Amino acid sequence: MFEQARVWERAEAEKRFAEVLDGAKAGRLQRVSDVDGVFEIKFNAASPKETAGRVLARGGPDTK
């Protein structure tokens, strides 16, 4: 699922923050090195919402 992580130095990641986020959203783990450790950034997509058409296609309760 994830490709090899992209590694950034913190100063560069701060300058190019949009690229860090876009890379994570594209499915690539982003690692940002800091003097005290490493931040790991990944994107978790929201659960897809069910479309109105699919809800209506299920039908309603049987009222017989």
C-alpha positions as CSV (number, residue, x, y, z in Angstrom):
1,M,0.0,0.0,0.0
2,F,2.6,2.6,1.0
3,E,5.6,3.3,-1.1
4,Q,9.0,3.8,0.5
5,A,8.9,6.8,2.9
6,R,10.0,10.2,1.9
7,V,12.5,11.6,4.4
8,W,12.7,15.4,5.0
9,E,14.9,17.5,7.3
10,R,12.6,19.6,9.5
11,A,13.7,23.0,8.1
12,E,13.0,21.8,4.5
13,A,9.7,20.2,5.5
14,E,8.6,23.5,7.1
15,K,9.4,25.4,3.9
16,R,7.6,22.8,1.7
17,F,4.8,21.8,4.0
18,A,2.2,21.5,1.3
19,E,4.4,19.0,-0.5
20,V,4.7,17.0,2.7
21,L,1.0,16.8,3.1
22,D,0.4,16.1,-0.6
23,G,2.9,13.2,-0.5
24,A,1.1,11.8,2.5
25,K,-2.3,12.1,0.8
26,A,-0.9,10.3,-2.2
27,G,-0.2,7.3,0.0
28,R,3.5,7.9,0.7
29,L,4.7,8.0,4.3
30,Q,6.5,11.2,5.1
31,R,9.2,11.2,7.7
32,V,10.5,14.5,9.1
33,S,13.8,14.4,11.0
34,D,14.2,16.6,14.0
35,V,17.1,16.8,16.5
36,D,15.0,14.9,19.1
37,G,13.5,12.2,16.8
38,V,11.4,11.7,13.7
39,F,7.8,12.7,12.9
40,E,5.9,10.3,10.7
41,I,3.0,11.7,8.7
42,K,0.5,9.6,6.9
43,F,-3.0,10.4,5.5
44,N,-6.1,8.6,6.7
45,A,-9.0,9.1,4.4
46,A,-12.4,9.7,5.8
47,S,-14.8,6.8,5.4
48,P,-16.7,7.2,2.1
49,K,-20.3,8.2,2.6
50,E,-23.0,6.1,1.1
51,T,-24.7,7.8,-1.9
52,A,-28.4,8.7,-1.8
53,G,-29.0,6.4,-4.8
54,R,-27.6,3.4,-2.9
55,V,-29.7,4.2,0.2
56,L,-32.9,4.5,-1.9
57,A,-32.0,1.3,-3.8
58,R,-32.1,-0.7,-0.6
59,G,-35.8,0.1,-0.2
60,G,-37.7,0.9,2.9
61,P,-39.5,-1.2,5.5
62,D,-42.1,-3.7,4.2
63,T,-45.5,-2.3,5.4
64,K,-47.6,-5.3,4.5
